[in-house]
Amino acid sequence: MSNLTEGRYFLPYDKALVPRAKEMRKNPTPAERELWEFLRTFPVKVWRQKPIEYFIVDFYCPKLKLVIEVDGAGHFIPEAEAYDAQRTEILAGYGLRVLRFTNDEVLNSFEGVCEVLWGL
């Protein structure tokens, strides 16, 4: 039997991740905080730190079937890159598109990040 629960918008998630997701919402990284200030006014609903499957994604927009991840330096080591690729493949299996930005892109090229998101 699976530990996954069907959630809002019918994506499965592990209920054990909910407390961690809530804590992560309270303590975003500087780049996540910056991007959230933009996304909270986006014309379609975007959720922060949303459990999907056995993961917590940074941002999730159900209407666009979009996951947005903000990657810090820890994502650029071989093990993390392999994990992120596997995670992206699993999320794509739910029909989701995964869009990744680096912390540097969000913090230093914010207008370009916003232009990409407005173009969706």
Buried (B, 14 or more C-beta within 10 A) or exposed (E): EEEBEEBEBEBBBBEEBBEEBEEBBEEBBEBBEBBBEBBEEBEEEBBBBBBBBBBBBBBBBBEBBBBBBBBBEEBEEEEBEEEBEEBBEBBEEBEBBBBBBBBEBBBEBBEEBBEEBEEE
